[in-house]
Amino acid sequence: MALRKKLVVLTGAGMSAESGIATFRDSGGLWEQHRVEDVATPEAWMTNPTLVHQFYNQRRKQLIEAKPNMGHYALVELEQDFDVHIITQNVDDLHERAGSLKVLHIHGELMKMRSTGPSEEVFKVNPEKPEYCLEDKCPEGYPLRPHIVWFGEMVPEYENAAAIAAKADILLIIGTSMQVYPAAGLLHYVKPTVPIYLIDPQDVSIAFRDVHHIKKGASEGMKEFGRMMRTKN
Ligand code: APR
């Protein structure tokens, strides 16, 4: 049986927009409602951890109510014909809840907390108890923080993501403005001969590479992408 082609998918907040989760930089997006410096930096955590907890508690409660959309499910379907690897900037668990098998989160996960102690142990959030505060401690007694990569922090999974991107036979980008590095730099690891597809209702500037832009939302865009792949393969 012929080896299935490696379809590497880089997703961003737009992937979950149709599930009712706000993106960051669109109008009415999260960074219009909150200052990054107040809620998504190590300095914010040092200065006002309660405000940081409130911000992620609110997002966690919203996520628990949300459901994967047709775009998420279409990616699962493609696993029948392709070896699909998802590299997501999203901290939501909608890819996994839709059934995707290979999902790498490079900006952390909302449904996990991490010890601020030397162990940096990671704990799953109980969906029944999604809210955290400063009193919540790890077994060693250190405060728990959201398991999220904040601005100014290292991206521990980046090397793994780059290795996956380097093996792509096809690259599909869905719902990311490609403004945040080093995530947007993953393109540099994709072989020059690899075709790149982009699903986004808006223009997204992608330098130095030809991109086949499907100018639609995730669900409708995935229908078109699926048709194209079926005719090509
Ligand atoms: N379907 C597909 N794409 C969409 C949809 C949709 N229904 N709605 C909006 N988009 C697109 C927008 O046009 C935009 O290009 O999704 C993109 C969202 O971009 P951002 O809000 O900048 O989100 P993202 O690129 O994921 O942000 C990257 O920045 O704030 C940090 O850590 C955070 O992971 C995040 C990173």
Residues whose N, C-alpha, C, O or C-beta is under 5 A from the ligand:
A	BS01	APR	G12 A13 G14 M15 A17 E18 T23 F24 R25 D26 Q89 N90 H107 G175 T176 S177 M178 V180 I199 D200 P201 Q202 K216 G217 A218
